[in-house]
Amino acid sequence: MKKLLIVGLVLLVGVASAEAKSKKARQAKEAEVPTVTIQSSQAKLETKTDSALYALGVNLATNLSMQLDQVFGTEVSKEKFLEAFREVLGDVPVISQMTPEFANDYLNRYMRQLQEEATAKNIEEEKKFLDENRKREGVIETQTGLQYQVVRMGDGPMPTVADRVKVHYEGTLLDGTKFDSSYDRGEPVVFGLSQVIPGWTEGLQLMPVGSKFVLYIPSALGYGPNGAGGAIPPYSTLIFEVELLSIEQ
């Protein structure tokens, strides 16, 4: 029993010693954080806190600037944004033109309006594109509204909805933005035809193995009103260049 107690005490002392060493190591590491001293007309950093706050400001401003450019465009002045920022972060916060509650509500309504305008634009552009595209030589349209063009017709078997297939592909939006490409990754993909968007399920069943088609997929056969993440906006027409390499067992 005494041996067990002694062993227990040794273990406790060892743990305490390890924790103390770990604490000292952390403190030593924190002490290594340099104080950045910068003398200029824009900044005077003399303490670690000053340096950390300045670094945080740089990071936040860089990220916010990119987000503002994406929403409002690069040509819009950011002065009103900076004015509100200075008011809220001032020593004595004074918000002269909007309460936080009103600002939040207004921003939500503004962003919703932008989304509705973008959606209406996508719907209009989709209709115009498909109307013109169906008249192009070599473009075939199915009863569902899927349009496709044969680049190369293979001589292998044609898959069914129950099959798994291996394909190479590249997907773009109407404005030419590339949102996905197995070519860029250097590796084809394998999936079941029942697991993809309706435009792919239908289009690939028209392709004998060895074929290469261009699929023009209306939003109703793609990702519809929801889009897909940030890459594919709502009501987007998708253009896929697809090679059917094989039917997998």
C-alpha angles and dihedrals in degrees: 000000000000090000090053092050091049091049090049092051091048090051092049091049089048092051092047090048091049092049091050091050091047091051091049090049091052091048091049091050092049089050088057092064102111126234106234111219113199123168114192142121089267106042142019111190113182104148136047090246091053090049093048093048091048092048090049090050091052092051095046094045092049093051094042092049091055091048092048091050091051094051103034104020131248095273095062118102114243094204095109090050091051091046092057091044092054092048095050095043095042122117088254105030111223117175103195105182111022138027115228089250093052092044092053093048093046093049092050091051092045094051091046090053091049089052092049091050092048090049092051090049092051092050091050093046091048093053092047093048096047092046091054097037095056088061093057118107112261096018114124124195125204128210091264093057096257112143124200142172127206113233094168127000114216126209100221130101121293118240126237128217089264094058133096115225139193116223144168115215148162124206127203138171124236091268091056096257109151110220101172140008133174087193090064090050090049093229133090120231131236123210143145116263089230091058101062138069115294093251090060094043091054099036098050092051087063092057125086113213109276093037128128117203137172109226120202103198120192115220090251088064093039131042097322122194094345101055118198117281115296095317100068117038122212116284094016123163109223127212116200128185102204134185117193104213102174149332108250124222 
